[in-house]
């Protein structure tokens, strides 16, 4: 309520209004802002007779502020002194608050600001946020009147901060209204409009009609100044509607005057005359001379424009007469104020004389107190000097002790330094010995590395007879192995001397990597490893050093295969980006390595010394050379590994691809799949299912898969490979697949993404948005294996995302995993939804489908004739669709599901004591009691009567 008065009891003046009128209105607003809602209850809560006296003085001063400001000022000053003398801090703040009001009434705005600042300091110290906020609002209004607009804005912003922090909604509305008025005075109508709109929102939220009406008026004034007359007229009418309802005649007179100005600006002087006359009539009715003066100032102009010169002259004379009268009244008031001020000054002089006499008496007493204080100070000084002397002695003793301790510490540090030097010498000695051992181990290893291939080369040469083809291949492999070892030693030596250089050539990098990877396929097959090579689909021309790159890949793959036991997995993956370069990732499922040793594996001659790795051959050169070659490319290599969990090496080389070359769009893998039989011709929409497939679909012993793939050969191959495990339906396009899925409700869908008419993403979205197919898991197969495509597929609801090329076993494993998850979900719905038809199911699309089905059955529960055909009509789907959907979610047919819900309802009714079995049967849709008992016993294991007795006995025990 306070804030409404702050801003809206006087509507915002326009720049054309007389400044004297503005000052009177604004002063009245300041007074009401600061003190109309003084919280006297807080004052009265403080105990003591002095507090009661101060409170009465403040109340009396508040009553006399408007009628007798001089007397009110004297009483308020006395109340302030009493509050200060008796340390009544809150009352002191309220006194400053009242003084600010009185000074504003007396037009002493500087003193009003000083009193406001003192009050703010006190209320802020006491934590009185609401009172502090009000004081800041009052300071803002005073500064606005003094046209100190920056200070006015700052005061209101301070108040806004406090109001927001303490949720002072009324004050916040006042602040925004005041800021709007300030910007209006500065002719900044955009900011004024912004803050009045904020104020209006708060008044609307509080249901404050008067505040809304006053804000409507201010908005009308802004739009009028912006010459948006239609908007201004709308807001003026809104304001008048509320003021008429509230019978606020003063505001109505102001609005009528503004409407007259609006129609004058639009040259509609007849309408202007109507509203000016209304304003004049109201002003005379409520005896508001200032409002009457405003109306009279408009009428001469209006009548002159309408050609009524005589009327214009009459109203002009009335305006001059009234203005002179108001001016005379102001002069009389000023004279009366001066006389009252003189009398007050006389009284103040007498009070000052009495105060001087009292001060003289107090000075005499003060001298006596000073003498006593000097004696006490002398005694305390002597005691302090004695204390300081004693402390000085203790300090000397402590310094001596610290000096001795410091010498001991320095001595111990010297001994520690010598000890560390000795330990450093011992460490260096140990390192030298360790290096010697490493070199000895290296020479032993390199000897073994040379001896083994030499033995395998010499053995066939030394035997009698011809050398077989297999032996020749073995000899060639071991000779290449020897050559590679020698080259590694030479490369390491060159790298140490800085003689290694790169020799770039433009070539097919991906093809080169594929050829290098093929070399290790026989080695992986010999160890029965799953060897997988995943290379990019494109094959651009790249400038690279083939010799150095081959050595990097060779060393990483040979290590991975060597340290991976039989049955493990080795993977080579490469990524080529035009902006960043080549990234090679080699991972294995081998023995791994502990983290502390991972930084040392790139050291020359180093081998991990553990029982798991000692059995493996090696010279300790491969990874060291790899690190040197990567560094030569200004690249990086890092390893991630855990014991018994395998290792992953990641190499990055800053190579640049030729973007103009045309890539081959087929993604290739080393573990390729046979071509199979020729693919069938594309199926049409009317020939989506063969007769054989329809026969297989009728069987329920195998899960049904829908394969949507537009590549004929891949479609044929996958159907052939999956047909021994699953019933496989197929479609060549996304829209065809959607029709098949809606018609036959398969258990799982495998779809490509890039297809004509409807792509895999759209197919997935349609499937997941349809109640018929929303439960079907989807696996997306595509060559678009980037992160964005994966994220899009998962966001649309796809359960799996498999990039091409893929391993068939992995696809089968993912299918089986999803089907297993679907079976678990089916059990979940059977337990949480079907078994509790009256409960609240989990909230997803499948649960909502079951809830709808159960609700329909419940609506017809007592109708024995309600069957599957009626249910499918209610659900809006075919019998087969309903059967497949319920079978997928609950593992029950539609008829079994209806009977199950009926029996569940019967069990619920039997739990209610006193319900006869026959009545329960009829209410559950069973007209034959014997059939009901038979079905009930099959489902619950007991007859209905026995079930009811068990429940009643359990209830009695509870």
N, C-alpha and C positions, 0 to 999 in steps of 0.2 A: 504494500500500500504506500509506503514511504516513497518508493521510486516513482510511482505513478504521479504523486504530487510533485516530485522533483522536476519532472520534465513536462507534465501535461496539464497542470492546472493553468499555466499560461502557455498558450500555443506559440510556436516559433514565430517571431516577428519577421516580416519581410524587410528587405533593404529600403523600401519606400516608406515604411512607417516612421513616425517621428521618434527620435532617439530618447526624448523624455518619457514617452510611453514605454519604450523598451526598458528603461532603467527602473521605472516603478514596478513593472511586471516582474522583471528579473529579480529585483530586491525581494519582492514578496515570495518568489520561488525559492530564493536562498533561505529565507527565514523558515518556510515550511519544510524545506529539505532537511535542515539541520535539527529542528527542535519540535516538530509537531508530535513526533512519537518518542519522546524522552522516556526511557524505561525507569520509571520511578520505583517500580517494584524492586529493582536491584539495589537502589539506594536504601529503601526502607528495610531491606534484609540485613543491613549492617547494624550492629548493636550500638547502644550508647546514646546518651542525651545530646551530646555534641553533634552526632550524626543526624539526629532528628532535627536539630536547629538548622544545620546547613541545608538539609533537604527542604525545610519550610522556606528558607530564604530563596533557594533556587526556584521553588514553585511560585513564590510571590513575584520574583523578578520576571519569570516567564509570563505571568499574567499582565504585568505592567509594560511589557516591551513595546507593544504597538501604541498604547494610549499615553504612557508617561515614560519615555525612554530614558530620561535623565535619572529619575528615581530608580528605574529598573537597573541602570548601570551601577549606581551606588550600592544597591542591595547585592548585585552579582559580585562586585569586587569584595564586599564583606564576606560573602559566602566562600569566595576563592581563598581569602586570607584564613578563614576558619578551617577550611579543609587542609591548607598547607601547614598551619600550626599544629593541627592534631593528626597529621600524616594520614588523612583520608584520601588516598590516591585516586580512587575511582571517582569520588565526589569532586576532587580537583579537576579531573578530566571533564566531568559534566559541567563544571563552572566555566572552563575555557570554551566548551561547546556553546553555552548560553551567551558568553561574552562575544563570541564571533557573530552570533545572531544580532545582539544589540548593536554592535559596531556597524554591522551591515545596515540595520535600520536607520542609524545615524549618518549613513553615507561615509563612514570612516573605514574605508575598505582595507587600507594598509594595516590598521590595528586588527581588523577582522581576520586578515591573513595570518598575522602573528599569533592571534589566539587559536586559530585553526591548527597551526603548526605545533603549538604547545600541547593542544589536546591530542593530536595524532601521536606525538612522542609518548604521552602517558598511556593512551589506549594500546599502542603497539607494545609497550613494555609490559602491560598487564595481560596481553594476549587477547584483548577484546576485538576480534576481527570485524564484527559487524559495525561497532562504533567507529573503528578506524576507517572502514570503507565509507561510512556516511560522511566523516570529516573530509576525506579526499574528494568526495562528490561535491561537497559545499565549496571547497577550495577551487574546484574546476569551474563552478558557476560564477564565483567572484572574479576569477581571472578572465572569464569570458566577458563579464560586464566591463572590466577594465581594458578589454580588447587585447589582453595578453594571451593570444591564442595558443602559442607553443606551450606555455605554462598550463593553460587550461587542458590541453590535450594530455600532457604528462600526468596531471592530477587524475584525470579520468582513467588513464591506462593503469596507474597504480591501483586505483579502486577496482578496475577490471581484474587485475591479477589476484587481489584478495578475494573478490566475489567468486571467481572460478575455483580457487583453492578450497573455499569453505562452502561452496554450493549455495551462495546467496542469490537466488534466482531473481527476487524483486529488485535487489540492488543492481544486478546485471542488466535488467531491462532499463533502469534509469540511466546507467552509464552509457549504454548504446544510444539512448535518446539524446543525452547531453552531447555526445560526440557528433551526432547528426546535426544538432543545432549549431555547434561550433563551426563545422564545415559549411553549413548553410550561410552563416555570417561571413565566411571567407569566400563565398560564391563558388565553392567546390561542391557542385551539386551531385556529382557522381559518388563521392565519399559520403555525403550526407544521405543520399538514397540508400547506400549499402548499410549504414548503421541503423537507419530507421527501419529497414526491412528486418534486421536482426532483432531489434526491439519488438517489432510486431510479432515475430515468431514466438518470442517468449510470452508475450501477453496472450496470444492465442492458446499456447500450451497451458497457461494458468487459468484460462477462462475469464480474464480481466477485461470486461467490456469497455470500461471507461478508458483504460490504457489503450485498448485497440482503437477507440474512437479518436483519441487525441493523436495517436500515431497516423491514423488515416488522414487527419487534417494536415499534419506535417508533410506527409507524402504528397498530398494534393498541392501544397504550396511549392514543393520542389518541382513537380511536373509543370505547374503553372509558370515558374520562372524559366523552365526549359522549353516553354511554349508547346508542351504536349497537353493541349487543353482537354482532350477527351479523357485521358487518364486522370488529369487533375479533377475534372468534373465528377468522375466515378468515385474517387476517394473522398471528395468533399461530401457527396451524397451519403456515403457510408458513415462518415463522421457525424453528419446531421441526424442520421437514423438513430445512432446510439445516444447522442446528446438529447434528442427529443424523447427517447425512451426514459432517460435518466432525468429529464426536465432540467438540464444544465443550460439555463438561459444565457449565461455569460459566454460559454463556448459557442452556442448557436449564433449569438450576435457576431462573434469573430468570424465564424464560417460564412455567414451571410455577407459580411464585408469583403471577404476574400473572393466569394462567388461574384460579387459586383465587380471587383477588379478584373476577374477572369473575363466576364462578358464585355467589359470596357475594352480589354485587349483584343477581343474578337469583334469589336465594333457592333455588338448587339446591345445597344444602349437601353432598349426597352426592358430586356431581361435584367440588365444591370440596375435599372431603376427599381424593379420589384425587390431585388435582394438588398439594395441599399436602404430602401424604406423599411424592410423587415428588420434589418440590423438597428436602425434608428428607433423603431418602435420598442424593441426589446430593451435597448439601452436606457430609454426613458422609463420603461416599466420597472427595471431593477435599479434605476438611479445610478447608472455607471457613466459618469461624466466622460471618462477617457474614451469609452466605446462610442458614446454619443458624438464626441469630437471627431472620431475616425469616420463615422457614417456621414456627418455633415461635411467633411472634407471631400467626399466623393459626389455628393448630390449636385453641387454647382456644375461640375464638369458634365455630368450625365444630362441635366436639364439643358445646358447650353448646347450639347450635341444634338438633343431632340428639338431644339429651336424654342424652348421655353425660357426665354431670357429673363422674364420677370421672376419665375420660380428660382432660376439659378441665382439671381441677385438676392432674393430673400434668404435662401439657404446659405449663401456666402456670408451675409450679415450675421446670421445666427451662428455660423462657424466662428467668425471673428469675435463675437460677443462671448461665446463659450470659452474660447481660447484665452481671452483676457481674464475671464472669471477664474479659470483654472490657474492662470499665472498669478493672479492676486492671491488666491488661496495658498499657492506654494510660498509666496512671499510672507504671508501671515504665519504660515507654519514655521518658516525659517526664523522669523522674529521671535515667535513663542519659544522655539528651540533654543535660540540664543539667550533669552531671558532665563529659561530654566537652567541652561548651562552656566550662566553667571551665578545664579543662586547656589548651584552645586559646587562651583569653585569657591564660593565664600565658605560654605560648610567644610570644604576640603582644607581651606587655610586654617580654620579653627582646629580641625583634626590634626593637622601637621604640627600646630603649636603644642597641643597636648602630647603628641608623639615625641616631640623634642624634649619636653619635661621628663617623660617616661624614659627616654633614652639616656638622659643625664643620670637618673637614678640607677639605671642598669649599668652605666659606665663605672659608677662607684663600686657596685657589686662586682663588676668585671675585674677591676684592679685587684680586689681582694682575692678573687679566684686566680688571677694571674700570678700573684705572689705565692700562693699555695702550689700552683702548678710548677713554678720555678724551683721551689724547694724539692718537690717530688722529682722533677727532672734532674736536679743535681744528684740526688741519691741514686737515681737510675743510671746516671752517667758514671758515677763511681763504680757501681756494680758492673756496668758494661766494660769499663777499663780493666777491672780485675779479671773479668771473664776472658777478655782478649789476651791479656798477658798469660793466663793459664793455657789458653789455646795455642799461643805461640810456642810455649814450652813443649806441649804435646806434639805440635807440628814438627819441631826440630827433631824430636825423638823418632817420629815416624819417617822423616826424610832420611835419617841416618840408617834406619832399618831398610828402607827402599834402596838406598845406595848399595848396601851389602847384598841385597837380593839381586840387584842389577848386575853387579860384578859376577855373582854366581851364575846368572843366566847367560851372560856373555861367554863365560868359560864353558858352560854346557853347550852353547851354540857352536863354539869353536870345535869342541870334541865331536859334535854331531856332524859338522861339515867335513871333518877329516874322515869320519866313519862313512859318510856318503861318497866321498872320493874313493875310498877303498872299495866300497861296494860297486861303484861305477867301473873301476878297473877290473874287478872280478866279473862284472857283467860283460865288459868288452872282451875279456879273455874267454868267457863262456860263448859269446857270439862267434868269436873266431873259431873256437873248437866246433861249434855247431855248423859253421860254414864249411869247415873241413869235412865234417861228417856228411853234410849235404852233398858236397862235391864228390866225396867217395861213393855215396849212395847213387849219385847221378851216373858216375862212370860205371858202376856195377849195373845200373838199369840200362844204360845205353849199350853196354856190352851184350846184355841179354837181348835187347831189341835188335842188335845186329846179328847175334849168333842164331837166333831162332829162324829168321828168314834165310840166312845163309845155309842152315841145315836143310830147310825145305827146298832150297834151290839145288844144293849139291846132291841130295839123296837120289833124285831121279837120274842125275847124270852118272852117279857112281854105280848104279845097279846095272845088271846085264839085261839086254833086250831093248826094245823100242819104248819110247816115252809115249804114254797114252795122252789123249786129248785132255782128260781131266788133270793129269799131272802137268801138262804144259800150261793150262790155265792157272794151276796153283803156283807154278814157277813164276809166271808173269805177274801174278798178284803180289808175291813176296818181293820180286825185284822192284816193282813200283813202290812197295812199302819201304824198302831200303833207300830208294831214291828220294822218297818223301822225307825220311828222317835226315838224310844228308842236306836236303834243301832247307829244312827247318833250322838246322844248325847254322848253315850259311846265312840264312835270313836273319837269325838272331844276332849273328856277328855283325852283319851289315847294319842292323838297327842300332846296335851298340855304338858303332862308329858313325852313325848318321848318314849312311850311304844308301839306305832303302829309298826308292822313289816310286811314284805311281805312274803308270802308263795307261792313260784312258783311251778307250775306243768305243765308238757308237755301235751298239748291238742290242739284240733282244734279251733284256735282263731276265725276264720271267722264264723264257725258254731256257736260258743258261742255268737258272736255279733248278728248274725241273729236271734238266739233264743231270746235274750234279746230284740231286736227291735220288734219282733212279739208281745210281751206283750203289746205294746202301740198302736197296730193297732185298737183294739176296742175303745180306748179313742179317737183316731183321727177320726174314723168313726162317733162316737157320736157327735163330734163337726163339722162334715162335712169338715174336713181338707184334703188337698191333702198331704198324708203321703208317702214319698218316701225314700227308703233305698237303697243305692248304695254301694255294697261291692265288693272287688276284686274277680276276677275269680278263683284264686288259693286258696286252703285251706290247708296251710302247718301246721305242728306241731310247736307250739310256747310255750316257757316257760313263763307263766304269772300267776298272782294272780287273780283267777276268782272272788272272793268276792270283792276285791278293784275295779277291772275293771267294774263289774256290777254296783257298786254304782256310779262310775263316769258317765257311760252311762245313768243310770237311772235318776240321778239328772239333767243332761243336757237335756234329752228328755222330762222329766216331766215339766221342766221350759218352754221349747219351746212350748209344747202343751198348757200349762196353759196360757201363755201370747199371744197366737195367736188367734184372733177372728175367728168366723165361716167363712168358705170359704177361709181361708188362706192356707199356705203351710208350712210344716215342712219336713226337709231333713236331713237324717243321711248318711254321707259318710265316708268311712274308706279307708286308703291307708297303705299297709304293704310293706316296703322296707327292704331287707335283710341287707343293710348297715346302714340305719338310724333308723329304728324302725317303730312304729305304729303311724299313724296320724289319729285322729278322728275329723270330722268337723260336727257340728250340726248347722243348719241355719233355721231360721223361718222368716215369713213375718208379725210378730206381732207388738206390740206397740213400740218396740225399747227403747232406753234410750239416754239421752244427754251425750256428751263426758266427761264433768267434773265428772259425777257420775260413769263412767265405772271402775275406779280404786278402788271404794269402795264396789262394789257388792260382792267381795270376803272376806270382813270383816265379822266377826261373828255377828250375830243378826241384820245385817244391811238390811233394805229394802228401796227401792227407795220411797221417800216421794213425790208423785205427784198424781194428780187427776186421772191419767190414770192407776196407779198401785195400788192404795189403795183398789180398789174393788177386787183384787185378793188375794186369801189366800196364806199363806206361813209363815214359821217360821224364815227365814233368816239363816237356817243351811245348806241347800243343797249345795250352791256354795262355802261356807266356807269349808265344808268337802271335796268337790271336789278338791279345791285348796290344801288342806293338803295331800290328797291322790296322787295328781299329783306330788307334791314336794317330797313325799316319794319315788316315782319312779325316782327321779332326772329328771323329765320331765318339761314341760312348758304348760301353758294355757294362751290364750289371747282372747279378745273379740273385735269385730268390730260391731258398731251399730250406727244407726241414728234414731231420733224420727220418728215414723210412717213409718219406712222403714225396721223394723225387726232387728234381731241380728244374729251374726255368732260367735260361740264358736269353737276355734281350740285347740285341745289337742295333744301334742306330748309325747309319752312314748318310752324310749329306749329299746324296746323289740327286741329279736333276733329270727329269724325263722330258722327252720331246713331245709336247702336247699336240703337235700337228699330225702325228702318226695315228692311224686308225686302229683301234684295239679290236681284238677278237672278242666278241661279247659272250663267249662260252666260258663258264667257270670250270676249272679242271682240278682233279685230285689224282694222286698216284694210285690210290686204292680204287681204281675205276670199276664200273659195273658193266657186265656184258651187254651187248646191244640187244639181244633177245630177238623175238620174232617181229616182223613188220607190224606197225601200229594199224589199228583199224581206222577207217575213215571217220571223220567227225560225225557225232550223232546229232540228229535234229531234235527239236523240242518235243516232237510227237513220238520219237523213238528213243526215249531216254533209257528204257529198261528192256533188256532182252527177255525172252521167255524163260531162259535158264536162270537169269537173275531173279525173276519173279518167283520161280520155284524155290530157289535158295532162300529168298526173303521169307517165304512161308515157314522155314525152319527156324527154331528158336535156340538151337544148341550152339550156334556161333554168333559172336557179336557182328553187327552190321556196320560196315564202313562206307562212307560216300567219298569218292575220290573226284575232285574237281581240278582238272589239269588240261590245258589247251594244247600241250605238246603231244602229238599222237604216240610217238615211240615211248616217251616216258610214261604216259598214261597206260599203255599196253604193258610195259615192263613191270610197273608197280602192281597192276592188277594181277599179273602172272605170279609175282613173288609173294603177294599177300593173300592169294586165294586159298592157300592150304591152311591158313590160320583163321581167316575171317570171311564173312560174306561181303563181297566188294561190289558196290554200285558205282557207277561212274557218270561223269558229265564233262563236256568239253569247254563249257563256258560258265561264268558265274551265275547268270540268270537261269540257265538250265539247272545248275546245282541247287539253286534256291527252290525251284519248283519240286525237284526230287526230294529235298529235305523236308519241305512242308507236306508233301504227299505221303512219304514213307517213314519219316521220323527215325533216321539212323542213330546208332549208338555213338558214332564219332565221325567227324568230317575232316578230311585232309584237302587243303586247297592251295593252289598256286596264287600268287598275288597279281602278277602282270598277265591279264587276260582281256580279250575283247568284250565289249558290251558292258560287263560288270566285273570290276576287279575284285581281288580277294578281300581288300579292306571293306568295300561296300557290301560284299556278301556277308562278312562277319558282322557288320553293323546290323544288317537286316535280320540275320539269324538271332542275334542277342536281343533285338527289340521285339521279336515275335514270341508270344506266349507258347506257341507250338514248339518252337525250336530253341528257346533261350537256354535250355538245360544241356544242349548238345555241346561237348567239348570240341574245340577247333584247333587244328595244327596247321600253321602256315608254312608252306615250302616256297622259297624264293631265292633268286640270286641277289636281291636287294638286302644285303646283310649288314647295312650300316645301322648306327645307333638310333637315328631318327625313325627309320622304318620299323625297327623293333619296338620302339616306344609307341609308335602309332598303332601297331598291331595289338600290343598288350592293352593299351588304353581302350581299344574297341572291344576287348573281351576275349581275344585269342588266348588259349591256355599254353600253347607251345609255339615256338618260332624256330624253324630249322633252315639254315642257309644251304643253298646248292653250291657245289655238290655235297652230298651227305652219304653217310654209311647206312646201308639198309638196316643193319642190326640196331643201330641207334634209333632209327625211325620206329622199328618194331618195339623196342624197349620203351620209347615214349608213348606209343599207343597203349601198350599193356599198363603202363603207369597211370595214364589218364583213365582207362577203363576201371582199374582198381580203385582209383579215387572216386569215380562215379558210383561204384558199388558201395563204398563207404558212405557216400552222400545219400544213397538210396536208403541205407540202414538208418542214417540220421533222421531222414524225413519220416521213415516208418515209425521211429521211436518218438520223435518230438512232435510230429504233426498228426500222423494217422492214429497213433495210439492215444492221443489226447485231442480228439476233434473239437472239444469245447474250449481248449486252451488258446493261448496266444502264440502263434508260430513265429519262427525267426523271420525277419523282414527281408526277403529277397524275392526275385520274380518267381522262382519255383515254389517257394512257400506261399506266395500270394495266389498262384494257380491252384494249389491244393486247398488253400483256405476257401477260395471261391467254390471249388468243387464240393467241399464238405458243407458249405453254407447252402448250396442248392439242394443237396441231399437232405439236410436238416429241415429245409422248408417243405419238403415232400415226405418227411420221415414216416408219417402215419398212413401214406398212400401205398397200398400193396401193389398197385398197378404201375408205380413209378419204376422204370427199368432203364437199361442202357440207352435205348433209342431216345427216350425223353431227356436223359441227362446230356446226350450229345447235342440235342437241339438247344437245350438251355446253354450249353457251353459254346455253341456255334462252331462245331468241328465235326469231321466225319467219324464214323465208328472206329476205323483203323487208326486215325490220328489220336483219338481219345485213348484207345487201347495202348498204343505205343508210348504215349506220354505218361500214362499212369504206370505202365510196366517199367519204364525207365526210372521213375521217381520212387515207386513203392513196391515194385516187383509183384504187383497184383493186377489182374485183369479188371476191366471196368465193372463187371457184374460182381466179382469177388470184393471189389472195393466198396460197392454200394452195400452188400450184405455185411461187410465188416463194420461200416459206420453205423448201420442199423443195430448191430449187436453191441457196439460200444455205447450207443444211446440207451439200449435196454439195460446194460450194466449200470449206467449212471442212474437210471430210474430205480433199479433194484436197490441201489445204495440208500435210497430214501425210504426210511422205515414206513411200513404200512401200505406199500403199493402192491396189489395182487399181481401174480405172475401173468394171468390172462390179460389184465388191463395193460401191463407193461408190453406184452406181445403186440396187442392191437395198436398201442401208441407208437411202436417201433416199426409198424408196417407188416406184421405177420398176422394173417387171419387164421392160420392153422397152428394151434397150440403145440401139436406133436412135432411139426416141422421146426417151429421155433425152438423147442427144447433140444431137438437133435442138433441144429446149427449152433445153439448156445454151448452145448457140451463139447462140440468139436473145437470151438474157439477158446473156451475158458476151462475145459476139463471137468466141469461139474454141471449139474442141472441148474436151471434158474432158481428153483426153490432152495437148493442147497447153497447156492451163491448168496442169496438174500439172507439165509440164516447165518452164514459165516460173517457177512458184513455187520449184521445186527449184533452178533456176539462180540465182534471186535469193538464195535461202538460202545457196547455195555462195559467191556473191560476198560476202555479208555475213560 
